[in-house]
Amino acid sequence: MEILWVLMAVVLIGFVLLPYLRRRRGGIELVPPGHPDAADPANYGFVREEELDVRLPGPDEDLLDVLDLVQRTGDYRAAQQLLAGTETEGERRWQRVQAFAGAAALELQQRPGGVGEIPGGQWLRVWRAEMPKDAGGAAVHAEFLAQQAWRTSTPGADDFRIIMEEAKAAVADAALLAPGDPVPYIVELSVARGLHYSREEFEQLWLKILDRAPHHMGARLAALHYWCEKWHGSRELAYQFAEAAAARAPRGSLLAAMPLFAVFEHLPEVNLVQGFYRSEVVTKAIHGALHAVHTARPDDPMLAHVRHLLVFFLVRAERWAEAMDQLVRVDGHVGALPWTLSADPAAEFAVYRALAVAGYEANGGSPATLPH
């Protein structure tokens, strides 16, 4: 186990070595380029690192087509039409609101504007100005402001609070335009964390979401942050929240995977416990998530999120074949935890993918034995 994570540290320093991993006599090791024993992810048809899509956790071709069109033309109307045709109660609307807001925020970061220059994300401003009563545009704007606060400032700073207060007001506007839509209140979960809502205030907000979407997993992932030890709760409260969601999960729901997300949120920065990723708590959470993905609908928008986190934990636990089984189902997209916490999500994903391939082949696996 130790040699694996020493190796990971080496690999993280030099990504150029990623394709050149092998495992011999029980330990993964580095080999030179061109070595006959090198494990190469390309042999499995995996997407090259530079071609990995960091925008989404999994495919949503309608969204990607619209994002490309909006960013190419600066015309918001395709985004407005897509959201108008997306059901309010499901997970997909929330993911699409996040994606549009994130795209606008990234454009603004890349092109902040100046004298005589149009800033990035101008299409969102035009959307709000031309269609002030459009619920989709109002929700995207609220999420854009919340993301801007987290991206550009520091919690507790004056400018952070100012932007978060703007986001809170935008949430209220969006909620008035679509009373039955849970998305504005899901956006407010981020605001609640940033503005230090009391537990009573947070519970009142949470009840509004439950009234509108009682089994919404995206909402629970957003709420989990509030209950974590690093924010306004504790490890115990976060675990209780996640386990309660799993216990009440309807058949076929991915909510059974919630404990794995709670474990991830409380991972030690430095792990000195040998076998931690094979411990009872982690193993139980992994098994719950595996059960969830096996029983979920293939088109569940949250499925890719769970699979990505499973890749992380299964590689850490050296469960190579199971990690590969998840990789073949998500490869190509990396816009999910844990990769998005890295400055280079594609490179981070590629590290784990290369380790999974090396471990799989060390135990007799090959492209021919991998089920698709």
PyMOL commands that set and color helices and strands:
alter all, ss='L'
color gray80, all
select helices_A, chain A and resi 2-13+15-17+41-44+49-51+61-73+77-84+91-110+122-130+135-152+158-177+183-194+199-212+217-227+235-247+254-265+276-278+280-295+303-316+320-330+339-341+345-362+367-369
alter helices_A, ss='H'
color red, helices_A
select strands_A, chain A and resi 21-24+27-30
alter strands_A, ss='S'
color yellow, strands_A
deselect
rebuild
show_as cartoon
